[in-house]
Amino acid sequence: MSQNSEPVFDLIIAGGGLTGATLALAAQEAGLDVCVLEARVPDPQVDAAFDGRATALAFTSFRMLRALGLGEALEPHASPMRRILVTDGRRPGAARGAAMSSFLRFEADEIDAQADGEPLGYLVENRILRAALNRALIERGIKVVAPVKVADVTVHDAHASVIAEDGRQLRARVIAGAEGRASKVRDCAGIRTIGWTYGQAGVVATVGLSRPHDDIAHEYFLPDGPFAILPLTGQRASLVWTESARRAQSLMATGEDGFMAHLNRRFGEFLGPVSLQGPRFSYPLSLSYAEHRTGARTALVGDAAQAVHPVAGQGLNIGLRDVASLVEVLAEAKRLGEDIGSAAVLERYARWRRFDSVVLAASFDGFVRLFSNDNPLLRVARGVGMSAVNRVPALRRAFMMQAGGALGDLPRLLRGERV
């Protein structure tokens, strides 16, 4: 088939991971003709060894997934977070009986009216999310070309062409880069990134608990990085243990008995003995921010646009805000008869997301630098700041609403509405 006889999609999405698959479902729901290019064939049954991470979904993100028809598949596996305890201290042991230097306490009850009774968020294992999204892609008949990788993107007057590594060509009015930090679509558009590594890695594991977690998430800050205990269903927890890259490498290399000995010392006694469930994983931590969110007939979403430190668990939530905003802009432009790939239309998306994404990326970076050290002056400043937030309910509520993605000009999907 010649290039000119190939169908022109409204949107080709490079990358069918969590962000890209959600974009495909949302775009189809909004009336756009969609095609997904993915390096792996979508599998509705994702093995536990594929990805050991869990995602803290903001309550607005979960509303969006419900609006896309994924609630029934996800709710049995979603553990609500009704309280978040953040502790800043110098000693290991996430919540030992001894008092720590300072703490923050966030309670869902404080924003019950604004959040319509939702918890602060939900913890869902990435493999569960991916399996639910893959099933939806298959069941809803969305065209997925896999396994395939993008080799090049060329831009024409009325469309852009994606050339795959196997020589296939596909055309669309808009190409969305959703392949993550190493986005080929972003590179083809000539969009540069700024960023840096933190010299840290996150060691991730799932543990069984001997006592109930009571829907409480804990984040404990130590000089080498945060140690997070995140509630999962079935009296389990997801651990994100941030250490220096060298220390993380040692933790991954040690045997299970040695790892568990280190883990129980770090974990403390407040949830009793823990047992390792499944393999350990390690992920290097860095910041990457695209200088531009759009290019010629190109839009970036998720980690292709901004990849942040997981200190606040907001990575996928930011990507879902990108998705909700882009879909709403493109769907509205199509209804009005506009060229959805025009610079004017894509700039609406870029403008909508620019301030929020810059502020969040800078805030998380500053947060990491403020807390991942043992400077005595900064320890004092941290204690003063955390105590102030604890004493000002309005400020605490604002933090919770911001983390929940509920402030600002929200796209309809994040309000739980269809586009």
C-alpha positions as CSV (number, residue, x, y, z in Angstrom):
1,M,0.0,0.0,0.0
2,S,1.5,3.4,-0.9
3,Q,2.0,6.1,1.7
4,N,-0.8,8.3,0.2
5,S,-3.3,5.5,0.5
6,E,-2.6,4.8,4.1
7,P,-5.4,5.9,6.5
8,V,-4.7,9.1,8.5
9,F,-5.5,8.7,12.2
10,D,-6.3,11.6,14.4
11,L,-3.7,10.5,16.9
12,I,-0.8,8.1,16.9
13,I,0.6,7.3,20.3
14,A,4.1,6.1,20.6
15,G,4.3,4.1,23.8
16,G,1.5,1.9,25.2
17,G,2.6,2.0,28.9
18,L,0.4,3.3,31.7
19,T,0.3,6.9,30.3
20,G,0.1,6.0,26.6
21,A,-2.6,3.3,27.1
22,T,-4.7,5.7,29.2
23,L,-4.3,8.4,26.5
24,A,-5.5,5.9,23.9
25,L,-8.6,5.0,25.9
26,A,-9.4,8.6,26.7
27,A,-8.9,9.7,23.1
28,Q,-11.1,7.0,21.7
29,E,-13.8,7.8,24.3
30,A,-13.7,11.4,23.1
31,G,-14.3,10.5,19.5
32,L,-10.7,10.5,18.1
33,D,-9.4,7.8,15.8
34,V,-6.4,6.4,17.5
35,C,-3.5,4.0,16.9
36,V,-0.9,2.9,19.5
37,L,2.7,1.8,18.7
38,E,4.1,-0.3,21.5
39,A,7.4,-2.2,21.9
40,R,5.6,-5.1,23.6
41,V,2.4,-6.9,22.6
42,P,-0.3,-5.9,25.2
43,D,-0.9,-8.8,27.6
44,P,-4.1,-8.8,29.8
45,Q,-2.2,-10.9,32.3
46,V,0.9,-9.1,33.6
47,D,3.3,-11.2,35.7
48,A,4.4,-9.9,39.1
49,A,8.0,-10.0,38.0
50,F,7.4,-7.5,35.2
51,D,7.2,-4.4,37.4
52,G,7.5,-4.4,41.2
53,R,6.3,-0.8,41.7
54,A,3.0,0.5,42.9
55,T,1.5,3.8,42.0
56,A,-0.1,6.3,44.4
57,L,-3.0,7.5,42.4
58,A,-4.4,10.9,43.4
59,F,-8.1,10.9,44.0
60,T,-8.7,12.9,40.9
61,S,-6.6,10.4,38.8
62,F,-8.8,7.6,40.1
63,R,-11.9,9.6,39.2
64,M,-10.5,9.8,35.7
65,L,-9.9,6.1,35.5
66,R,-13.4,5.4,36.7
67,A,-14.8,7.8,34.0
68,L,-12.9,5.7,31.4
69,G,-14.6,2.6,32.6
70,L,-11.7,1.0,34.6
71,G,-13.2,1.3,38.1
72,E,-14.6,-2.2,38.2
73,A,-11.3,-3.7,37.3
74,L,-9.2,-1.6,39.6
75,E,-11.3,-1.0,42.8
76,P,-10.8,-4.5,44.2
77,H,-7.0,-4.0,44.0
78,A,-6.9,-0.3,45.1
79,S,-5.8,0.4,48.7
80,P,-7.1,3.7,49.9
81,M,-4.7,6.1,51.7
82,R,-6.7,7.9,54.4
83,R,-3.7,9.2,56.3
84,I,-0.2,10.2,55.3
85,L,2.5,10.6,58.0
86,V,5.8,12.3,57.0
87,T,8.6,12.2,59.4
88,D,12.0,14.0,59.3
89,G,14.6,12.4,61.4
90,R,18.2,11.2,61.5
91,R,17.9,7.6,62.8
92,P,16.8,4.5,60.9
93,G,13.5,2.8,61.9
94,A,10.5,4.2,60.1
95,A,8.3,4.7,63.1
96,R,10.0,3.6,66.3
97,G,8.5,4.6,69.6
98,A,11.1,7.4,70.2
99,A,10.0,10.8,69.1
100,M,11.4,12.2,65.8
101,S,12.6,15.7,65.2
102,S,9.5,16.8,63.2
103,F,6.5,15.4,61.3
104,L,3.6,16.2,59.1
105,R,0.2,14.5,59.3
106,F,-2.3,14.6,56.5
107,E,-5.9,13.3,57.1
108,A,-8.5,12.6,54.4
109,D,-11.2,13.8,56.9
110,E,-9.8,17.3,56.7
111,I,-10.8,17.6,53.0
112,D,-13.8,15.4,53.1
113,A,-16.2,18.1,51.7
114,Q,-13.8,19.3,49.0
115,A,-12.9,15.7,47.9
116,D,-16.5,14.4,48.0
117,G,-15.5,11.8,50.6
118,E,-12.6,10.4,48.6
119,P,-9.4,9.2,50.4
120,L,-6.2,11.1,49.8
121,G,-5.4,8.6,47.1
122,Y,-5.2,5.0,46.2
123,L,-2.3,2.6,46.0
124,V,-2.4,0.2,43.0
125,E,0.3,-2.1,41.8
126,N,1.6,-1.2,38.4
127,R,1.1,-4.7,37.0
128,I,-2.6,-4.5,38.0
129,L,-2.9,-1.1,36.2
130,R,-1.1,-2.3,33.1
131,A,-3.2,-5.5,32.9
132,A,-6.5,-3.5,33.2
133,L,-5.4,-1.0,30.6
134,N,-4.2,-3.8,28.2
135,R,-7.6,-5.6,28.6
136,A,-9.4,-2.4,27.8
137,L,-7.3,-1.7,24.7
138,I,-8.1,-5.2,23.4
139,E,-11.8,-5.2,24.4
140,R,-12.5,-1.7,22.9
141,G,-10.8,-2.6,19.6
142,I,-8.2,0.1,19.6
143,K,-5.6,-0.5,16.9
144,V,-2.3,-1.5,18.5
145,V,0.8,-2.1,16.4
146,A,3.2,-4.2,18.4
147,P,6.0,-5.1,18.9
148,V,7.4,-2.1,17.1
149,K,9.6,0.9,17.9
150,V,9.6,4.3,16.2
151,A,12.6,5.0,14.0
152,D,11.7,8.4,12.6
153,V,8.9,11.0,12.4
154,T,8.4,13.2,9.3
155,V,6.1,16.2,9.3
156,H,4.0,17.2,6.2
157,D,1.5,20.0,5.6
158,A,-1.6,18.1,6.8
159,H,-0.2,15.2,8.7
160,A,2.9,13.5,10.2
161,S,4.3,10.1,9.3
162,V,5.8,7.7,11.7
163,I,8.4,5.3,10.3
164,A,8.8,2.2,12.4
165,E,12.1,0.3,12.7
166,D,10.6,-2.5,10.6
167,G,9.9,0.0,7.8
168,R,6.1,0.3,8.3
169,Q,4.7,3.8,7.9
170,L,1.6,5.2,9.7
171,R,0.1,8.7,9.4
172,A,-1.8,10.9,11.8
173,R,-2.7,14.5,12.3
174,V,-0.9,14.4,15.7
175,I,1.9,12.2,17.1
176,A,2.0,11.8,20.8
177,G,5.2,10.9,22.5
178,A,4.4,8.7,25.5
179,E,7.5,6.4,25.5
180,G,9.0,7.8,28.7
181,R,12.3,9.4,29.4
182,A,14.0,8.2,26.3
183,S,11.3,9.4,23.9
184,K,12.2,8.9,20.2
185,V,9.2,11.1,19.2
186,R,10.7,13.9,21.3
187,D,14.1,13.5,19.7
188,C,12.6,13.5,16.2
189,A,10.8,16.8,17.0
190,G,14.1,18.3,18.0
191,I,12.9,19.0,21.6
192,R,15.8,19.1,24.1
193,T,15.6,18.2,27.8
194,I,17.2,19.6,30.9
195,G,17.8,17.5,33.9
196,W,20.2,15.7,36.1
197,T,20.7,12.5,38.1
198,Y,20.4,12.5,41.9
199,G,23.1,9.8,42.5
200,Q,20.3,7.8,44.1
201,A,18.3,4.7,43.3
202,G,14.9,3.5,44.6
203,V,14.9,-0.1,45.8
204,V,11.3,-1.4,45.6
205,A,9.8,-4.4,47.2
206,T,6.4,-5.7,48.4
207,V,6.2,-7.0,51.9
208,G,3.6,-8.9,53.9
209,L,2.7,-7.3,57.3
210,S,2.0,-8.9,60.6
211,R,-0.3,-6.1,61.7
212,P,-2.9,-4.0,59.8
213,H,-1.6,-0.8,58.1
214,D,-4.9,1.0,58.7
215,D,-4.8,2.7,55.3
216,I,-1.8,4.8,56.5
217,A,1.1,5.7,54.2
218,H,4.4,6.6,55.9
219,E,7.3,8.6,54.4
220,Y,10.4,8.8,56.5
221,F,13.2,11.1,55.5
222,L,16.8,10.2,56.1
223,P,20.0,11.9,54.8
224,D,20.4,9.4,51.9
225,G,16.8,9.7,50.8
226,P,13.2,8.9,51.8
227,F,11.9,5.5,52.9
228,A,8.2,5.1,52.1
229,I,5.8,2.5,53.3
230,L,2.7,2.5,51.1
231,P,-0.4,0.4,52.0
232,L,-1.5,-2.3,49.6
233,T,-4.5,-4.6,49.7
234,G,-4.3,-7.9,51.6
235,Q,-2.3,-6.6,54.6
236,R,0.7,-5.8,52.4
237,A,2.8,-2.8,51.8
238,S,4.9,-1.5,48.9
239,L,8.3,-0.2,50.0
240,V,10.3,2.5,48.2
241,W,13.7,2.6,49.8
242,T,15.8,5.4,48.4
243,E,19.6,5.1,49.0
244,S,22.7,6.3,47.3
245,A,23.3,4.5,44.0
246,R,26.2,2.5,45.6
247,R,24.3,1.5,48.7
248,A,21.2,0.5,46.6
249,Q,23.5,-1.7,44.4
250,S,24.7,-3.5,47.6
251,L,21.1,-4.0,48.8
252,M,20.2,-5.6,45.5
253,A,23.3,-7.8,45.5
254,T,22.9,-9.1,49.0
255,G,21.0,-12.4,49.7
256,E,17.5,-12.4,50.9
257,D,18.4,-13.0,54.6
258,G,20.8,-10.1,54.5
259,F,18.3,-7.9,52.8
260,M,15.6,-8.8,55.3
261,A,17.9,-8.0,58.2
262,H,18.6,-4.5,56.8
263,L,14.9,-4.1,56.0
264,N,13.7,-4.9,59.5
265,R,16.2,-2.6,61.0
266,R,15.0,0.2,58.8
267,F,11.4,-0.7,59.0
268,G,11.1,-0.4,62.8
269,E,8.6,-2.3,64.9
270,F,5.3,-0.5,64.5
271,L,3.9,-2.9,62.0
272,G,5.6,-6.0,63.4
273,P,7.8,-8.4,61.5
274,V,7.6,-8.3,57.7
275,S,8.1,-10.9,55.0
276,L,9.4,-10.3,51.5
277,Q,6.8,-11.1,48.8
278,G,8.2,-11.4,45.3
279,P,11.4,-10.0,43.8
280,R,13.2,-6.8,44.5
281,F,13.7,-4.1,41.9
282,S,16.0,-1.1,41.6
283,Y,15.4,2.1,39.6
284,P,17.9,5.0,39.1
285,L,16.4,8.4,40.1
286,S,16.8,11.5,38.0
287,L,15.0,14.6,36.7
288,S,14.2,15.2,33.0
289,Y,12.2,18.1,31.7
290,A,11.4,18.8,28.1
291,E,12.1,22.4,27.0
292,H,8.9,22.4,25.0
293,R,5.8,20.2,25.4
294,T,4.8,20.4,21.7
295,G,6.5,20.5,18.3
296,A,5.3,20.3,14.7
297,R,2.3,18.0,14.9
298,T,3.8,16.6,18.1
299,A,2.7,16.5,21.7
300,L,4.5,15.0,24.7
301,V,2.9,13.4,27.7
302,G,4.0,11.8,30.9
303,D,7.7,11.1,31.4
304,A,8.5,12.1,27.8
305,A,7.5,15.7,28.9
306,Q,8.6,15.6,32.5
307,A,10.1,12.8,34.6
308,V,10.4,13.7,38.3
309,H,11.8,12.2,41.5
310,P,9.2,9.8,43.1
311,V,9.5,11.6,46.4
312,A,5.9,12.6,46.4
313,G,4.6,9.7,44.3
314,Q,3.2,12.1,41.6
315,G,4.9,10.9,38.4
316,L,1.9,9.1,36.9
317,N,-0.5,11.6,38.3
318,I,1.3,14.4,36.3
319,G,1.1,12.2,33.2
320,L,-2.6,11.6,33.6
321,R,-3.1,15.4,33.9
322,D,-1.3,15.7,30.6
323,V,-3.5,13.1,29.1
324,A,-6.8,14.7,30.3
325,S,-5.7,18.1,29.1
326,L,-4.5,16.9,25.7
327,V,-7.6,14.9,25.0
328,E,-9.9,17.7,25.9
329,V,-8.0,20.2,23.7
330,L,-7.9,17.8,20.7
331,A,-11.5,16.7,21.0
332,E,-12.8,20.2,21.3
333,A,-10.8,21.3,18.2
334,K,-12.1,18.4,16.2
335,R,-15.7,19.3,17.1
336,L,-15.0,22.8,15.9
337,G,-13.6,21.6,12.6
338,E,-10.1,22.8,13.3
339,D,-6.9,21.1,12.3
340,I,-6.1,19.3,15.5
341,G,-2.4,19.2,14.7
342,S,-2.0,22.9,14.1
343,A,0.4,24.9,16.1
344,A,-2.4,27.0,17.5
345,V,-4.3,23.9,18.8
346,L,-1.3,22.2,20.3
347,E,-0.2,25.5,22.0
348,R,-3.5,25.4,24.0
349,Y,-2.4,22.1,25.5
350,A,1.1,23.4,26.2
351,R,-0.2,26.5,27.8
352,W,-2.7,24.6,29.9
353,R,0.0,22.3,31.3
354,R,3.0,24.6,31.4
355,F,2.7,26.3,34.8
356,D,1.5,23.2,36.7
357,S,4.3,21.0,35.4
358,V,7.1,23.5,35.9
359,V,6.0,24.3,39.5
360,L,5.6,20.6,40.4
361,A,9.0,19.5,38.9
362,A,10.8,22.4,40.6
363,S,9.0,21.7,43.9
364,F,9.9,18.0,43.9
365,D,13.5,18.7,43.0
366,G,13.7,21.3,45.8
367,F,12.1,18.9,48.2
368,V,14.6,16.2,47.5
369,R,17.5,18.6,48.0
370,L,16.1,20.0,51.2
371,F,15.4,16.6,52.8
372,S,18.2,14.4,51.4
373,N,20.9,15.7,53.6
374,D,22.0,16.1,57.2
375,N,22.9,19.8,57.2
376,P,22.1,21.1,60.7
377,L,20.8,24.5,59.5
378,L,18.5,22.8,57.0
379,R,17.3,20.4,59.7
380,V,16.2,23.4,61.7
381,A,14.5,25.0,58.7
382,R,12.7,21.8,57.9
383,G,11.5,21.4,61.4
384,V,10.2,25.0,61.5
385,G,8.4,24.6,58.2
386,M,6.8,21.3,59.0
387,S,5.6,22.5,62.4
388,A,4.1,25.6,60.7
389,V,2.2,23.5,58.2
390,N,0.9,21.3,61.1
391,R,-0.4,24.3,62.9
392,V,-2.2,25.9,59.9
393,P,-5.1,23.8,58.9
394,A,-5.8,25.8,55.7
395,L,-2.2,25.3,54.5
396,R,-2.4,21.6,55.3
397,R,-5.7,21.3,53.3
398,A,-4.1,23.2,50.4
399,F,-1.2,20.7,50.3
400,M,-3.6,17.8,50.3
401,M,-5.8,19.3,47.5
402,Q,-2.7,20.1,45.4
403,A,-1.4,16.5,45.9
404,G,-4.8,15.2,44.9
405,G,-4.7,17.2,41.7
406,A,-7.8,19.1,42.6
407,L,-6.6,22.7,42.4
408,G,-6.5,24.9,39.3
409,D,-8.3,24.7,36.0
410,L,-9.1,20.9,35.9
411,P,-9.9,19.0,32.7
412,R,-13.3,17.3,32.7
413,L,-11.8,13.8,33.1
414,L,-10.1,14.8,36.4
415,R,-13.5,15.9,37.6
416,G,-14.9,12.4,36.8
417,E,-16.7,13.7,33.7
418,R,-16.6,12.4,30.1
419,V,-15.1,14.6,27.5
